[in-house]
Structure formats: C-alpha cells, structure tokens
C-alpha cells in the first residue's frame, strides 16, 4: 500500500499536443495499474489517482509510462517501462548550448537527426534504444545500460565529436559487451558442470 502522502497521486504537466495520446492509452493504464487518470485538457495536466489497493510500484510505473508518452513515445514503446530493467532519460539541450546564440538548439538537433534522419536511426540501431527528439530535449527509452551508452553518445555529438568517431565508440562497447556476456555464460556453464560432477 502507499502512504497517506501519496494518496493524492501525481499531477503531471503535459504538452497539449500529447494529451490525445495519453487519453487513448488511459483505459489500459488504469486497468493495469489500478489508478484513475484525470485529464485536464484546458490546463494541460494529467492527475494520476491511486485506487484503494494500488501499491507504490504500480503508481510509479503508471507515472513513468505517462511521462514517456508525454515526451513523444507511443504506448507500445512506453509500456516497456513496466519492466524494472527499462528506464527513461531526458537530455535538456538548453544545458549544453550557448544561450546567447540564436538557433543553437536547432543546429544541435539537426546534427543528431542527420540527413533524412540517418544519424538518429543509426544511434537507435547501435544502442538498441528508442530516441525522440523534441523541441528542446532528447528522450531516450530502453534497457538501463543501453540508455546510458546512448546518452553518452548523444552528448559526444552535442559537444561536436564526429559521427564516425561516435559510431566506432558504440561499436567497441557492443563488442566488449558481447564478450562479457560470453564469459558470463561460460562461467555459469563451468559452475554447472562442476556441480554435476560433485553430485555424481
């Protein structure tokens, strides 16, 4: 159960152009997490009210999914946040650019998107994440480790590193990650063999 403090739920400010997407997913979210959503189209707000039997984990997951939808992900992607292995991270581009230079944010976004969206697609494929580029932010959704790598890669691009350099850095991480996973599988296999011999 949740504390008395949390029984009032959460109020989230949403860009009005994302309210329909949240409204479309509202019934699914309410049924799965035992919450009630109050959508105020005039104020651009969504209030998540817990039910009598809603626990803290359910309330937080409903909140995380709604936030992901508010940043531009569709429900099919956002609902992956039901898993504790998934996370959502936001990069505020205003923290990285010279505020005195007009259109600096737009230039950074164009660099990340690339010609015909190619750079963004490559980043998503190499890191196995979903990336949404908003007005002044970048949202990243995926497994924790993948999101961490995607964020570092995006920050490298924001700071001016060449695309080829960033792609190579991600590919090196992928190779190291696969090698580490292979070693872990072999280690588990050896342990199981040793246990079988001991039992025999």
C-alpha positions, 0 to 999 in steps of 0.5 A: 500500500502507499502512504497517506502522502501519496494518496493524492497521486501525481499531477503531471504537466503535459504538452497539449499536443500529447494529451490525445495520446495519453487519453487513448492509452488511459483505459489500459493504464488504469486497468493495469495499474489500478489508478484513475487518470484525470485529464485536464485538457484546458490546463494541460495536466494529467492527475494520476489517482491511486485506487484503494489497493494500488501499491507504490510500484504500480503508481510509479510505473503508471507515472513513468509510462505517462511521462514517456508518452508525454515526451513523444513515445507511443504506448507500445514503446512506453509500456516497456517501462513496466519492466524494472530493467527499462528506464527513461532519460531526458537530455535538456539541450538548453544545458549544453548550448550557448544561450546567447546564440540564436538557433543553437538548439536547432543546429544541435538537433539537426546534427543528431537527426542527420540527413533524412534522419540517418544519424538518429536511426543509426544511434537507435540501431547501435544502442538498441534504444528508442530516441525522440527528439523534441523541441528542446530535449532528447528522450531516450527509452530502453534497457538501463545500460543501453540508455546510458551508452546512448546518452553518452553518445548523444552528448559526444555529438552535442559537444561536436565529436564526429559521427564516425568517431561516435559510431566506432565508440558504440561499436567497441562497447557492443563488442566488449559487451558481447564478450562479457556476456560470453564469459558470463555464460561460460562461467555459469556453464563451468559452475554447472558442470562442476556441480554435476560432477560433485553430485555424481 
